């Protein structure tokens, strides 16, 4: 096979593969605390310039559990200033800081406390940090990746989020209403044909059910050819574009048939004489 042919090949990845990849990614994200050995979700965002230039405002920090025993002086740690003693709860309720250890204080009972300071600060932090308030030490730093999180945490971000959700909800509702209206209009045309004896009542009933439940029907289990054609026409966008109905001779029996034309080129022909339902190409 030539290089040109290889380049022109379209690689199609099955939906099951995409679904499997999505599950793997979600499991990896959800299992991050397990992989990093932390009791809290091991991701935080640098806010402020206290650690500049080592860490900058908006940097995303992924941290792992602190090492056993004493943490080496000069290490950067992720910690909370005050807490309840339950790290998972504290990380949600208390501000998380990222500063560097500049001193270690061991009490008489053996408890370890750390003196911390921001690289860009002139003074050390006013309080010692007990070892049990250290959430972890940085494992990976992604520059500026946390700016998005900071935006959504801001009042402007919350307003934007609510606006987007509202817009999507309204758009979805309008689309659904429009789809139902198109179905109703389409069934109205078929009902007119049935009342004028141009469409058998039994056929109209089948079409009515097919249109109403078109999203739920299983194509491979449909046995009626006319219903199958109608369902396929709708699912391919027959009612999505600006469609219109016109009378034209049937290609099979030359009788006047109803032709449902769409802006996207789809055509559905319903012939009352030979009961033929087709989608000519």
DAKA-V328498 format. One record per residue. N is the residue number from 1. PSI is psi in degrees with one decimal (none if undefined). Layout:
n;psi
N;PSI
N;PSI
//
This chain:
n;psi
1;133.2
2;160.4
3;-37.5
4;-42.0
5;-37.8
6;-40.5
7;-33.0
8;-7.9
9;134.5
10;115.9
11;118.8
12;120.9
13;121.9
14;152.5
15;-32.7
16;-35.5
17;-44.0
18;-42.1
19;-41.6
20;-42.8
21;-40.0
22;-41.6
23;-42.0
24;-44.7
25;-44.2
26;-40.7
27;-38.7
28;-41.3
29;-46.1
30;-31.9
31;10.1
32;-42.2
33;-36.9
34;-45.5
35;-34.7
36;-6.4
37;25.0
38;158.6
39;-8.2
40;171.6
41;121.3
42;46.4
43;132.8
44;166.2
45;134.2
46;125.3
47;116.5
48;-175.3
49;18.3
50;-23.4
51;12.8
52;138.7
53;1.3
54;-48.6
55;139.3
56;158.1
57;126.6
58;-6.3
59;139.8
60;126.7
61;123.4
62;123.3
63;155.1
64;172.3
65;145.6
66;151.9
67;156.6
68;141.7
69;-152.9
70;136.3
71;137.7
72;140.4
73;137.9
74;-7.9
75;149.9
76;134.1
77;153.0
78;123.2
79;171.0
80;144.5
81;-45.7
82;156.8
83;176.8
84;-11.4
85;-11.0
86;104.9
87;-39.2
88;-38.5
89;-40.7
90;-38.3
91;-21.5
92;-34.9
93;-28.5
94;150.2
95;134.6
96;131.2
97;155.4
98;103.2
99;174.2
100;142.0
101;126.3
102;0.4
103;151.2
104;129.7
105;120.7
106;120.8
107;171.0
108;-29.0
109;5.9
110;-2.9
111;139.8
112;133.6
113;148.5
114;136.6
115;127.0
116;162.0
117;141.5
118;139.8
119;-29.3
120;2.5
121;150.0
122;-32.3
123;156.4
124;162.7
125;143.5
126;-21.7
127;145.9
128;151.8
129;109.9
130;149.6
131;-30.8
132;-3.5
133;2.8
134;120.6
135;-31.1
136;-174.5
137;145.5
138;135.3
139;-40.8
140;139.2
141;123.6
142;106.0
143;128.5
144;3.4
145;-18.3
146;-3.1
147;-34.2
148;-43.3
149;-43.0
150;-38.3
151;-46.9
152;-19.3
153;-17.6
154;160.6
155;-40.2
156;-39.3
157;-39.5
158;-42.0
159;-43.1
160;-40.7
161;-47.5
162;-40.4
163;-43.8
164;-44.4
165;-43.4
166;-43.5
167;-44.7
168;-41.6
169;-46.2
170;-43.1
171;-42.1
172;-41.2
173;-42.5
174;-40.4
175;-40.5
176;-42.4
177;-40.8
178;-40.8
179;-42.8
180;-36.0
181;-40.0
182;-39.9
183;-44.3
184;-42.8
185;-43.1
186;-44.8
187;-30.1
188;-40.1
189;-43.9
190;-37.9
191;-40.1
192;-42.0
193;-40.3
194;-40.7
195;-27.2
196;13.1
197;27.6
198;-5.2
199;123.3
200;140.7
201;-38.2
202;-38.4
203;-41.8
204;-41.7
205;-41.3
206;-44.0
207;-37.6
208;-44.3
209;-39.1
210;-41.4
211;-41.0
212;-38.6
213;28.2
214;-33.7
215;-22.3
216;-11.2
217;146.3
218;112.7
219;-42.2
220;-10.5
221;1.0
222;131.7
223;-23.1
224;119.8
225;-38.9
226;-43.6
227;-41.6
228;-42.2
229;-43.3
230;-46.8
231;-42.5
232;-39.4
233;-45.0
234;-43.9
235;-23.8
236;5.9
237;18.0
238;-35.5
239;4.8
240;-34.0
241;175.8
242;94.9
243;158.6
244;158.4
245;140.0
246;159.5
247;135.0
248;152.9
249;138.9
250;136.2
251;-21.5
252;-46.9
253;-1.7
254;4.6
255;162.2
256;123.6
257;157.9
258;122.8
259;117.9
260;104.6
261;143.5
262;155.3
263;-26.2
264;6.5
265;-9.3
266;143.0
267;131.2
268;125.5
269;125.7
270;109.2
271;119.9
272;-19.7
273;-51.9
274;7.2
275;38.7
276;126.8
277;118.2
278;164.9
279;79.5
280;143.4
281;none
//
